[in-house]
């Protein structure tokens, strides 16, 4: 990894850990880190020992209303759909923006696909990839998706 990529990885990992801690204090079911060094997605949702869902988490330093769509790696979306279809459990894409945390519950729908990705702050050739453009209106505030702990 380059130092820039390594720095971004560490920042992303710290963001994931903060999100998991906040989520587990506030909502049910609980999140655990996907048990693999090269995990295809970030978290597993568990109720006791039962797997009840899968979560990919992103942190964006923009407002949730800044763009009319969110751009996500197409392979990540494929993995979320595969987990949903292969387990018959829910899969979610969760994004924390400057103004809140929003959730898209993955369906079988594939959105517009293009070749692009991180183009304004490109770190290396791996930032440009096949991406899916999910309409922002498909996301709901986290409080409208998950049950709060009592």
CORBELVEN-V508060 format. One record per backbone hydrogen bond with DSSP energy under -1.0 kcal/mol. CO is the residue of the C=O (numbers start at 1). NH is the residue of the N-H. E is the energy in kcal/mol with one decimal. If there is no record, write none. Layout:
BEGIN
{{CO:NH:E} {CO:NH:E}}
END
This chain:
BEGIN
{{2:6:-3.0} {3:7:-2.3} {4:8:-2.3} {5:9:-2.4} {6:10:-2.4} {7:11:-2.2} {8:12:-2.7} {9:13:-2.6} {10:14:-2.2} {11:15:-2.4} {12:16:-2.3} {13:17:-2.3} {14:18:-2.3} {15:19:-2.4} {16:20:-2.8} {17:21:-2.2} {18:22:-2.4} {19:23:-3.2} {20:24:-2.7} {21:25:-1.5} {22:26:-1.5} {23:27:-3.5} {26:149:-2.9} {30:46:-3.1} {32:44:-2.7} {34:36:-2.5} {36:39:-1.2} {42:34:-2.6} {43:55:-2.3} {44:32:-2.4} {45:52:-2.9} {45:53:-1.1} {46:30:-2.1} {47:50:-1.8} {50:47:-2.6} {53:45:-3.0} {54:92:-2.7} {55:43:-2.8} {56:94:-3.0} {58:96:-2.4} {62:98:-2.4} {63:66:-1.6} {68:136:-1.8} {70:134:-2.6} {72:132:-3.4} {73:77:-1.8} {74:78:-2.4} {75:79:-2.2} {76:80:-2.3} {77:81:-2.5} {78:82:-2.8} {79:83:-2.6} {80:84:-2.1} {81:85:-2.9} {82:86:-3.0} {83:87:-1.3} {84:88:-1.8} {90:54:-1.7} {91:106:-2.6} {92:56:-2.4} {93:104:-2.7} {94:58:-2.5} {95:102:-2.9} {96:60:-3.0} {97:100:-1.1} {100:97:-3.4} {101:142:-2.5} {102:95:-2.9} {103:140:-2.8} {104:93:-2.5} {112:133:-2.5} {114:131:-3.1} {116:129:-2.3} {117:119:-1.3} {124:127:-1.9} {127:118:-1.7} {129:116:-3.2} {130:74:-2.3} {131:114:-2.1} {132:72:-2.5} {134:70:-3.0} {135:138:-2.1} {136:139:-1.9} {140:103:-3.4} {141:144:-2.2} {142:145:-1.7} {142:146:-2.3} {147:28:-2.5}}
END
